[in-house]
Amino acid sequence: MPTSTHSSFRNEIPEMIASIDTIASGFCITNPEDPRYQYMTSLRDRFGMFLHNASVSLRQQGAENTVDAVDMLIRAVRTYLLEYGDSRDSYSVNDEQYRNEKNVARTYANQKVWPRAVYVRRARYYHSARLHWNSIDRRRGPVEDALIDDIVEWSLWHYAVIRKSSQSLLESICDVYDGTRRRALPILLQALEPGTEDDRMKGALWSLNSSFLGKYAMSEPTLSPTLIKSLLGCQHNEKPNYLVYDISTPHVDKAVDELRTTLGIRDDPEDKDLVIRARNRRIERLQLFEDAAQTNISTILELVKSEDIHWRYEIIATRALRILVRRDAPTSPDHLQFFLDRVRDDHPTIRYYSQRAVTKIARNIKLRTFCPTPVDLALMLVRNPLKMKTVVRPTHRLTSNVLAGYKKPFDPKQDIRTPLFLDRDPPGWVAWDDSVTLYLPPSPTKSAFSTWDPTSQNTVEALRETVTEPEFWEEVAEHYAEENHETTISQDNASFVKSIFQLLEDEPFEALRPTLEKLIQNKDQNKQRAAAEFVAGILGGSKHWATTKQEKVWNWFKPYLKQIFIQNYIFYRTDPRRVQPLVDFIVTEFKNIDYNAEMTFDAVKVLSLFRAFYEELGRKFDAWTEDALARTWAEISSEHDDLRAYIGEILAFTQKIKWIPKPTLPTTEVFVKECRVIPQEFDIMGMRGLYHMGRVLELVNRFEVWRNERLPGVRAFQSTYDRVGILVCKWLYRAVHDVNAISVFDYILPLLPELLRFTELHDNTELSNRASTLLVRMCGVTPPLCMVGKLLDGIFEAIRTSPSWRIRLKALPLVQVFYFRQVPLIAEIKIVEILEVLCSCLDDEVVEVREMAATTLSGILRLSPRRSVLTLKERFVRLAKKSNIPPRQDPGYNKAIRQRHAAILGICALVDSYPYTVEKWMPALLTNVLAEHTYDPVRIYPEFWTRKLIVVIPISTTVRKCASNFKRTHQDTWHEDSKRFNEDQLAALSTLLTGSSYYA
């Protein structure tokens, strides 16, 4: 049985240190009394001593020409210490080979019978597994200890290549021989002492930085103080490159009892004694951890007092001290004072970790105050005296009242307090619980928390002495106001200030006030950002102050509201009634915006602040929705594009927060039941877009007027039609990418004709591009099932009735995109209608529209039933045969050309719909139908402004293009596809592709 004096597990009873028994592995000699066994053992020991002596000799030489010899020596030591009856990686290699062999031989799932090769491979795998098992947890002897010491020394050598290979070997040895880490650490720590060579110290640092040594040393309470002291003392070589909680666990106890009953284990006095001794030893280890933590803190604080400490080591010390801040033990005043001093340090990294440490200490003080027992503190069972659970009766009226209550100001002077504030997102969107957590308003005169944690009073007093000095805030403000690339306030800085003012309330305010007023009055953006960080911290920390103290701060701050731009930090998880003066200021400024001023800077500033306000409130903004829309809807035709963008965001946001499910009662049980039993047509999730429907219908009527008033040419973008059109596109584009994208279809459907008109505007590319992108993105969103047909009808109506061929050209690709994305939702009759519409577009007067219809038809046929393809094939072949072209002077000449072109386009769409296969009907279609129209007549018409004749060859060009695509897509598989053509068809196809026959 291993003992704790030789094992890496310190301060543990021997019974709790695990060991494994060996497995018979088919070794030839297993009896230690056998002379052959003794002879082989002596040979192994002699070889090990030979390696040790060679290592000592090579270290004494230390010459460059010994590097190869040392590398050979390390590989020999690896073999001696790690190989056991087979190579060390034999187990993993055989494991992979066995699994691969089974995968190759497997013919069906859950196969039990295998070929002989698999059983042979499994035998080798099992044997390597037994050898691997026996090589784990090896016993060390004098020879092994000597070689381990040698490897540790080589890991500190002055040649990097040797250090790396030695450190790798040392890590492998730690996995096999218990106690290796305990034996190696004293040598490594000794290498960190002053006067050690740089390379040797570097090797020790690299070794300690590894997980197999560094984590072990830091986790052992008897080793971590020495390690930390040694590490922080390395700056002389500068070479760049406990508490016990008795927590009730009834479920675990029950599971243990059931397990003991199942296994038939009876109570044994020896087992009980072992458990008691193990528990007592665990308590001793925890006490060692406690003592080590305090020793580490004292050691680091003593080391960093030196004025000569290097800044790199000071950063490490700061991070280490921050990690040593614990919630289960009070922080000492010296520990806190160190961070308060470093908050004003010139190095930004030191300030960063120090600020976060002060925030962490303040949070721990609050937790220790709100958790009355150590068990509560360990389990984070916080009991805030202002936090109360209120029983509610779930109704839709309750939801409306709660949301409307956020707009009603709170009277800070009332002394009768009832639960009021709801800081987090309000419940009731789908269902209410039986109770809701609310916060009591603070008292007008009394502090909410009279005293903080009694064991932390000295720490709080140390904080008070420092932060009530004006010099402290002057130095902090100097660093906050430094020039940098930040465009928003730093949450770390605001949280640091907030933590201080939460603990001390308004005590530090007078010391900070002169510095803060200087920052506010300075117009420099960095000074303004620093002022905003201070103000955000003060207001955030004043949440639970007495209302008279809050009123004092607000009275000071109100005159400066217009000078400070505070973003969304204050409203994060905050009931707006807590910051009522700020809410009133933002709403008032929003109502007084001039949307048509010459400059937009002031309006953008207010709107950006208003956006931060409503985005952070979320559903809590519901009470202000109607007022915000009433103010912005009248300005949708504002002259400034950036202001209209904010209006579009408000429209999208209000639509989102007004989305609410519609169960008859907002409870989980009712909602689940109704989802199961209501008809499919009922919109229980409230996903339909109805909130803005009145405004959308108003836009439909007004767009017709604005379109007639639209300015021509280069001034088109100044038209109300264009300005509102861009706003609508931005609004709907933003909404179609949100979680409530499905509601957009109710707005797009009545606006669809106008959106398609936007796409053909050639004098406003921004509006045209935005409308095109919106329509394509719309097709990618799954609409309500009842609106699938309506959307297709809207697109069909535009294709059939629009007088502009450009609108028809833009609408046709939408059919294909919508079909690809929503084909499971489209009814069979609608698919037939899609094909009919596309076939009718093949006979359009404009060539571009006909070609786009053919491309769309080809794409749709790829996902259509085969019977549709065969029906269309017969239709197009008949049309091609009966389309006789009269003489050029005949009035019906152009119509006949168009009809034949429609038939040829339809046939080409059928061919293109199978780009990588050759159907049975395709050879005849290519060679007997298309080939006949390779040289169809051309169409010639004059271009009057250039007095030239334009030659158009729609039919022959379409045929040759189709043949070229067929050749390109079937080139790789032509050796198989050609078998579907006979010799005559191959000859005709060659003529179609090249213009001459290869077989002629």
C-alpha positions, 0 to 999 in steps of 0.5 A, spaced: 500 500 500 503 506 498 504 511 503 503 519 503 510 520 504 512 517 497 506 519 494 504 525 490 497 525 494 499 529 501 496 529 507 492 523 506 491 516 509 494 510 506 487 507 505 485 513 500 490 513 496 488 508 490 493 502 487 491 497 482 493 490 482 497 487 476 493 482 471 496 476 468 499 478 461 502 471 459 509 473 461 515 467 460 518 468 467 513 471 473 516 467 479 521 472 483 525 466 486 526 463 479 534 464 477 532 467 470 527 472 473 533 474 478 538 474 472 533 479 468 532 483 473 539 484 475 541 486 467 535 491 468 538 494 474 545 494 471 542 498 465 539 503 469 545 504 473 549 505 466 544 510 464 544 514 470 552 514 470 552 516 463 547 522 465 552 524 470 558 524 466 554 528 460 552 533 465 559 534 467 562 535 460 556 540 458 560 541 451 556 542 445 558 536 442 554 532 447 547 534 445 546 528 440 549 523 446 544 527 451 538 526 446 540 518 445 540 518 453 533 521 454 530 516 449 534 510 452 531 513 459 524 513 456 524 506 453 527 504 460 522 507 464 515 507 460 516 501 456 513 495 459 513 488 455 511 492 448 511 500 446 508 505 450 503 507 444 501 499 442 495 500 446 492 506 442 495 503 435 491 496 436 485 500 439 484 504 432 486 498 428 481 493 431 475 498 430 477 499 423 477 492 422 470 491 425 468 497 421 471 494 414 468 487 416 461 489 418 455 488 414 449 489 418 448 493 425 449 489 432 453 484 428 456 478 433 459 473 428 466 476 425 471 473 420 477 470 423 482 476 422 477 480 426 478 475 432 486 475 431 486 483 431 481 483 438 486 478 441 492 483 439 488 488 442 486 485 449 493 483 450 496 490 449 490 492 453 493 488 459 500 490 458 498 497 458 494 496 465 500 493 468 504 499 466 500 504 470 502 506 477 509 503 477 513 502 483 519 506 484 526 504 486 532 507 487 534 506 480 528 509 478 529 515 483 536 517 480 533 517 473 527 521 474 532 526 478 537 526 472 531 527 467 529 533 472 536 536 471 536 535 463 529 539 463 533 545 466 539 544 461 542 550 457 540 547 450 532 548 448 532 542 444 534 538 450 529 541 455 523 540 451 524 533 450 526 532 457 520 536 459 515 532 455 518 525 458 517 528 465 510 529 463 509 522 461 513 519 467 508 523 472 503 519 469 506 512 470 510 513 477 506 516 483 510 521 487 514 524 481 511 531 481 513 531 489 520 529 487 521 534 482 518 540 485 524 541 490 529 541 484 525 546 480 524 551 486 531 551 487 532 553 480 528 559 481 533 562 487 537 568 486 544 567 482 541 561 478 543 561 470 538 564 466 537 558 461 536 554 468 531 558 471 528 559 464 527 551 464 524 551 471 519 556 469 517 552 463 516 546 467 512 549 472 508 552 467 506 546 465 499 543 467 502 536 470 507 540 475 504 547 476 497 546 477 499 540 482 503 545 486 498 551 486 493 546 489 497 543 494 496 548 500 503 546 503 507 548 496 503 554 494 506 559 498 513 557 497 511 556 489 508 563 489 514 566 493 519 563 488 515 565 482 515 573 484 522 573 486 524 571 479 525 578 477 532 578 479 533 574 472 530 579 467 531 575 460 525 577 455 522 572 451 478 554 510 472 553 512 468 546 513 460 546 511 455 541 513 451 541 507 444 537 507 444 532 501 438 528 502 438 525 495 445 523 495 444 520 502 438 516 499 442 514 493 447 511 497 443 507 502 439 504 495 446 502 493 448 499 499 442 495 499 442 493 492 449 491 493 448 487 499 453 491 503 452 491 511 454 496 516 462 494 518 465 498 524 472 498 520 468 502 514 465 507 519 472 508 522 475 509 515 470 514 513 471 518 519 478 518 519 478 520 511 473 526 513 477 528 519 483 528 514 479 532 509 478 537 514 485 538 516 487 539 508 481 544 508 485 548 514 491 547 510 488 550 504 486 556 509 492 557 512 496 557 505 491 562 502 492 567 508 500 565 507 500 567 500 496 573 501 501 576 506 507 573 502 505 577 495 503 583 499 510 583 502 513 582 496 509 588 492 511 593 497 518 593 494 519 599 489 524 595 485 519 590 483 518 589 475 511 591 472 510 584 469 511 581 476 506 586 479 501 584 474 502 577 476 501 579 483 495 583 482 492 577 478 494 572 484 491 577 489 485 578 485 484 570 485 485 570 492 479 574 494 474 569 496 466 570 498 467 565 504 472 569 508 472 576 509 478 580 505 483 584 510 483 591 509 491 591 507 488 586 501 483 591 499 488 597 500 493 594 495 487 594 490 485 601 491 492 604 491 493 600 484 487 603 481 491 609 480 497 606 477 500 608 471 499 601 468 493 600 464 493 592 466 494 593 473 488 598 473 484 593 470 485 587 474 485 592 481 478 595 479 475 588 478 478 586 484 475 592 488 468 590 485 469 583 487 470 585 494 464 589 494 460 584 491 462 579 496 461 583 502 454 584 499 453 576 499 456 575 506 451 580 508 445 577 505 447 570 506 446 569 514 449 562 514 455 559 511 451 554 508 447 559 504 453 563 502 456 556 499 449 555 496 448 562 494 442 563 497 441 570 497 436 573 502 435 581 500 431 584 505 428 588 500 426 582 495 419 579 496 415 574 493 408 577 491 402 572 490 398 573 483 392 571 480 394 570 472 390 574 467 391 578 461 389 584 465 394 583 470 399 583 464 396 590 461 396 593 468 404 591 470 406 594 463 402 600 464 405 601 471 412 602 468 409 609 466 406 611 472 411 615 477 413 613 484 412 618 489 419 618 493 416 621 499 411 616 501 412 612 507 408 606 506 412 601 502 409 596 498 412 591 493 413 595 487 419 595 483 420 589 477 427 590 475 428 584 470 423 583 464 416 582 466 413 575 466 406 574 463 408 574 455 406 567 455 404 565 462 405 567 469 407 563 475 403 563 481 408 569 484 412 574 482 419 577 485 418 585 487 422 590 490 420 594 496 421 602 495 427 605 499 425 609 505 425 616 505 430 617 510 432 610 513 438 606 509 435 600 506 441 596 509 443 599 516 450 595 517 454 591 512 457 584 514 460 585 521 466 581 519 468 586 514 467 592 517 474 594 518 475 593 510 469 597 509 472 602 513 478 602 509 474 603 503 471 609 506 478 612 508 480 612 501 474 614 497 472 620 501 479 623 499 478 628 493 485 626 491 483 619 490 477 621 485 482 626 481 487 621 480 482 616 478 478 621 473 485 623 470 486 615 468 478 615 466 479 621 461 485 619 458 485 619 450 483 612 447 479 609 441 473 607 446 466 611 443 462 608 449 463 608 456 467 602 460 462 598 464 468 596 468 469 603 470 462 604 471 461 598 475 467 600 480 464 606 481 457 603 482 460 598 487 463 603 492 457 607 492 453 601 493 457 600 500 458 607 502 451 610 499 452 618 498 458 619 503 464 619 497 459 624 493 462 630 496 469 628 495 467 626 487 463 632 486 468 637 484 472 633 480 466 630 476 463 637 475 470 639 472 469 633 467 462 635 465 464 642 463 469 640 459 467 639 452 473 634 450 469 627 448 474 623 453 472 628 459 465 627 457 466 619 457 469 619 463 464 624 466 458 619 464 462 613 467 462 616 474 455 618 473 452 612 471 456 608 477 453 613 482 446 612 479 446 605 479 449 605 486 444 609 488 438 604 487 437 602 494 439 609 497 434 613 502 429 617 497 432 623 500 439 622 498 437 620 491 433 626 490 439 630 493 443 627 487 438 628 482 437 635 484 445 636 482 444 632 476 438 635 472 442 641 470 447 637 467 443 632 463 443 635 456 451 635 457 452 628 458 450 622 453 449 616 458 448 610 454 444 604 456 448 602 462 443 605 467 437 602 464 440 595 464 435 590 468 432 597 472 425 599 473 424 605 469 421 608 475 427 608 479 430 613 474 424 617 473 428 624 472 432 621 467 426 618 463 422 624 464 428 628 460 429 623 455 421 623 453 421 630 453 427 631 449 424 626 444 417 629 443 421 636 442 425 633 436 426 637 430 426 632 424 427 637 419 432 642 422 438 644 417 443 639 422 441 633 424 446 632 430 442 634 436 436 630 433 441 624 432 443 625 439 436 624 442 434 619 438 440 614 439 439 616 447 432 614 446 433 608 442 438 606 448 432 607 453 427 603 449 432 597 447 434 596 454 427 596 457 424 591 452 417 590 454 417 595 459 417 600 454 410 598 452 406 604 456 410 609 451 409 605 445 403 609 442 406 616 444 412 614 440 409 612 434 404 618 434 410 622 434 414 619 429 409 617 424 408 624 422 415 625 420 416 619 416 417 623 410 423 627 414 428 630 409 434 627 413 435 619 411 439 618 418 433 620 422 428 616 418 432 610 419 431 611 427 423 611 425 424 605 421 427 602 428 422 604 432 416 601 428 420 595 428 421 595 435 414 597 437 411 591 432 416 586 436 414 588 443 406 588 441 407 581 439 404 577 445 401 570 445 393 569 446 391 563 450 385 564 454 388 565 460 396 566 461 398 560 465 402 554 463 397 549 463 392 553 459 397 554 454 399 547 453 392 544 453 390 550 448 396 548 443 394 541 443 386 542 442 385 548 438 384 548 430 390 549 426 388 556 423 387 559 430 393 564 431 394 562 438 402 565 438 399 572 436 404 571 430 400 575 425 402 582 424 396 586 426 399 592 430 401 596 424 396 594 419 392 601 419 398 605 418 400 600 412 393 601 409 394 608 410 401 608 406 398 604 400 393 610 399 398 615 400 403 612 396 399 613 390 398 620 391 406 621 392 407 617 386 404 622 382 408 627 385 414 624 384 420 629 382 423 626 375 431 625 374 436 627 379 432 630 384 428 623 384 431 622 391 428 628 394 421 626 393 416 624 399 415 617 395 422 615 395 424 618 402 418 614 405 419 608 400 426 607 403 424 608 410 419 602 409 424 598 406 429 599 412 423 597 417 421 591 413 428 589 412 429 589 419 423 586 421 424 580 417 430 578 420 427 578 427 424 573 431 417 575 429 419 575 422 413 571 420 408 578 422 411 581 416 407 578 411 401 581 413 404 588 412 408 586 405 402 583 402 398 590 401 405 593 399 407 588 394 405 592 388 408 598 391 415 594 393 415 591 386 414 598 383 420 600 387 424 595 384 424 598 377 426 605 379 432 607 375 433 614 378 434 611 385 438 605 385 438 605 393 431 604 393 431 599 387 436 595 391 433 595 398 426 593 395 429 587 391 433 585 397 427 585 401 423 581 397 428 576 396 429 575 403 421 575 404 421 569 400 426 565 405 421 566 411 416 561 412 409 565 412 403 563 415 400 557 412 394 561 410 398 566 407 402 562 402 397 562 396 395 570 397 403 571 397 403 567 390 397 570 388 400 577 389 406 576 385 402 572 379 397 579 379 404 583 378 406 578 373 399 578 369 397 585 369 403 590 370 404 594 364 412 595 366 416 589 363 421 590 368 416 589 374 415 582 370 422 581 370 423 582 377 417 578 379 419 572 376 425 570 380 421 571 386 416 565 384 423 561 384 426 563 390 419 562 394 418 555 391 425 553 393 424 555 400 416 553 401 415 548 397 412 543 402 407 548 404 405 550 397 398 546 395 398 542 389 393 546 385 398 552 386 404 548 383 399 547 377 398 555 377 405 557 378 407 552 371 401 556 368 403 563 369 410 561 367 408 558 361 404 564 359 410 568 360 414 564 355 409 568 350 411 575 353 412 580 348 419 582 351 425 577 350 428 578 356 422 576 360 421 570 356 428 568 357 427 569 365 421 565 365 424 559 362 430 560 367 425 560 372 421 554 369 427 550 369 429 551 376 421 549 378 421 543 374 427 540 378 423 540 384 416 538 381 413 531 380 415 527 373 408 527 371 408 535 370 415 534 366 412 529 361 405 533 360 409 540 359 414 536 354 408 534 350 405 541 350 411 544 348 412 539 342 405 540 340 406 548 340 413 547 336 410 543 331 404 547 329 407 554 330 408 555 322 412 562 321 408 566 315 412 571 310 416 576 313 411 581 311 405 578 314 402 582 320 402 575 324 409 574 323 412 577 330 406 573 333 408 566 330 416 568 331 414 569 339 410 563 339 415 558 336 420 562 341 416 560 347 415 553 345 423 552 344 424 556 351 419 551 354 423 545 351 430 548 353 427 549 360 425 541 360 432 539 358 436 544 363 432 541 369 436 535 368 443 538 368 446 531 370 442 526 367 439 524 361 432 522 361 429 517 356 425 522 352 431 527 352 435 524 346 429 525 341 427 532 344 434 534 343 435 531 336 428 531 333 425 537 335 431 542 337 436 540 332 430 542 327 430 549 329 438 551 329 437 555 323 430 558 324 429 565 321 432 572 324 428 578 326 431 585 324 429 592 326 432 599 325 435 603 331 433 610 329 438 614 333 444 610 330 441 608 323 443 601 324 439 595 323 439 590 329 439 583 328 436 579 333 436 571 333 432 569 339 430 562 337 437 559 334 440 563 339 436 559 345 437 552 341 445 553 341 445 556 348 441 550 350 446 545 347 452 548 350 449 548 357 447 540 355 454 539 353 457 543 359 453 539 364 454 532 361 461 532 360 464 529 366 459 523 365 458 523 357 461 516 357 455 513 360 450 518 358 452 517 350 449 510 351 442 513 351 443 516 344 443 511 337 448 513 332 443 518 328 441 521 334 449 522 336 450 525 329 444 530 330 447 532 336 454 533 334 451 538 328 447 541 334 453 542 338 458 544 332 454 546 326 457 540 322 457 532 323 463 528 325 460 522 322 459 525 315 
